[in-house]
Amino acid sequence: MAEFFLSDLSDSSNQRHLQNGSTAWFHIPDALKKELEQSIFGLSNADATTEKGRHSALAGKVLTESLDELINAVIGSICQLEVLPETAIFPPPAHLFRPGSGALVCELSVGHHTLRILLPAAAVSHWRKPLPASPKPGLMPLKAALKNTPVSLHVEVSDAELTLGYLATLAIGDVLKLPNKLDHTLRVLTDDNVAVCNAHLGSCSGALAIELVKSN
């Protein structure tokens, strides 16, 4: 970013002081000044062989004053600050060219040329609106907070006692006789084997289901 400020920054025309005490710097390429001067005042139609009329002191003065007014208007509009008369003249501090400095570079294209303006963070502070504070989550009653907490349950159908020899012979299709009757209540347990309630085994819409009959 610093390469376009290698022109003579000791020239007061390369910086503007602002109402809040900040300073803006800018660079206008010499080629752009010459092209504008020749175009506006018709100097480009001069005799290219003799170079007569290629430069006019009056045209250069008028162009300089016009560019000054343009720069003041642009900087004042962007920064929303009044441009003050020149006082101390100094180059832009080195920290403005470092990442994170908050400085901005505005570019204005004029034909094939670019006019650049360097604005420190203080000059565009009105652009940075404070972020709204993140609302702190309020405390919620424990009972309400637990309402949406998923819980896994399993149903204990029955206990069965088998010998190791019989267990070793089990195969697909074998039937185990359970001591419980069909209307025997079943226990509904959590993953930690904590009993929650009792239930009856049944079906609903073609799927196995349980009907809760008593809570613990």
N, C-alpha and C positions, 0 to 999 in steps of 0.2 A: 504493500500500500504506500510505502514511502517514496517510491520511485518518481511519482508525479509531483512531489514537493521538492525536487532537487533544483528547482529554479531559485532565483534570488529571493529568499524569504526575508531579507532585510528591507525589501521594498514595502512600504506601508500599504500599497495597493493589494498585497497578498494576504491581508488579514483584516478582520473586523472585530471590534470590541462590542459586547452586548450589554444590555441593561442590567443583567444580573451579575455582571463581573466576569463572565466567561468570554472566551475568544474563539472565533471561527477563522479557519484558514482556507484559502482556495488557490487554484491554479488555472490560468487561462493559457493554452498553448499559443506561442507567437504566430504559428501558422494560421490559427483561427482568427487572431486579431488582423493579420494581413489580409486574409480572405474576406473578412467582413468589411474592412476599409475599402478594398478594391470593388467589392460587390455593391455596397450601399452608395458609394459616391461615383460609380461608373468608371473607376480607374482601371478596371480589367479590360476596358476597350481601348486603352492607350496603345501607342505604337510599341509593339513588343520588340522591335529592332533597336530603337533608340532608348527604350525605357523611359521616354518622356512621360510625365504625368503619372508615373507609377507610385508616387508618394506625394501626399499633400499634408502640410503641417496642420492646416485647419481641419482637414478630414480626420487626421489622427487625434486631434484634441477632442473633437466632437465624439468620436468613437470611444475614447477613454472615458469621457463623462457618461456616455450612455451605458457602457459596461459597468461602471461604478454604481449607477442607479439600479441596473439590473441585479447586480450582486446583492446590494442592500435590500432590494425588494424580496429576492429569493430567500436570503438568510433570515430576514425579519419574518417572512411568512412561515418558514419551516419551524423556526425556534419560537415564534409568537413573542418575540422580544424586540425592543427598540434598538436599532443600530446606532451606536454613539460615535462622536468624532474620534479620530485616531489619537492615541496618546503614546504609551510605550510600545515599541516594536520589538518582537522577539519571535523566534521560530517555535513551532509546535513541540511540546515536550516529548521525549522519546517514549514515555510510557503509553502515549496515545496509540502507538503502532503495535502494541503488544496485544495478544488475544485476551479477551476478557476485560479490556479497559472500558468498554461501554461506548467508545467513540463510533461515530457513523460517518460514512462517506456517501455523499449524494452526487450523482452524475447527471449532467445535462448534455444531451447530444445535440450538436449544432452541425448539420451536414455530416461530414466525415470526421469531425473533431469532437472531443469530449471535454467539457468544463467540469471540474471536480471541486467539491467543497468538503472540508474536514470539520466535523462538529463533535466537540467533546460531550461526554455524558451530561454535564451540567447544562449544556445549551438545549438539550432535548429532553429534559427531565419530565416535562409535561406529557410526553408520550408514554411514560412508564406508570401506568395506573397501578396502585397497590392491589395486590391479589387479595380477594376476600378471605378472611380467616376461616379455616376449616372448622365447621361446627363439631364440638366435642360430643361424642355419643353420651347420652344421658344414661343414668343408671336404670336398669330394668329389674323388676322383681324376679327372683329366682324361678318362681313357678311359671311366669310368662316366658322367660328365656328358655326354659326346658321344653316348651310346647312343641317346638319344631325340631327337637333332637331325635334322630332316628334310633330305635331300639330293636334289636333282634330277639325274637322269641322262638322257642321250640316246645313241642308238646311231647310229654313222656307218656307213651302208650301203655307200657307194662314192663315189669322185670321178668326175666326168664333165666332159669338155672340150667346149664348144660355141662356135661362132662367134657373134658378135653378130647377124649376119644371120639365122642359124638360130633364135637365142633369140627374135628379134622375131617369128618366124612361129609360135611354139609356141601350140597351142590345146588345149582340153580333149579328151582322147582320144588325143593323141599319145603315142608310146612312145619312151622313151630306152633305148638299148642301153648296158648297163654292162659294164665289162671284167671284173668279178668273176664267179666261178663260184658256184653255189648253195651249195657246201660251204665257201666262203671264210669265214674268221673275220672277225668284225666288231669294231670297237673301241667300248667303252662309255666315254663321256666325261662329265665334270662340266660345269656351266655355264661354267666357266673353261677348258674344253677340255683338262682334265687326264685322261689315260687311266687308267681304274680297272682294267679287265680286258678280256679278249676273250670273244666269245660267238658262237654260231651262231643264225641266224634260224630260227624255227619257229612253231608254233601251239599253243595250249592252250585247250581248251574253246571252240573257235570264235573265239578272239582271237589276234592276233599276239603272239608271245612270243620271248624269247631264252633260250638255255641257256648259262650261264657255263662256259667251258672252261679259262680261265687267268687268274689274277690278276696284276696288274703290281706 
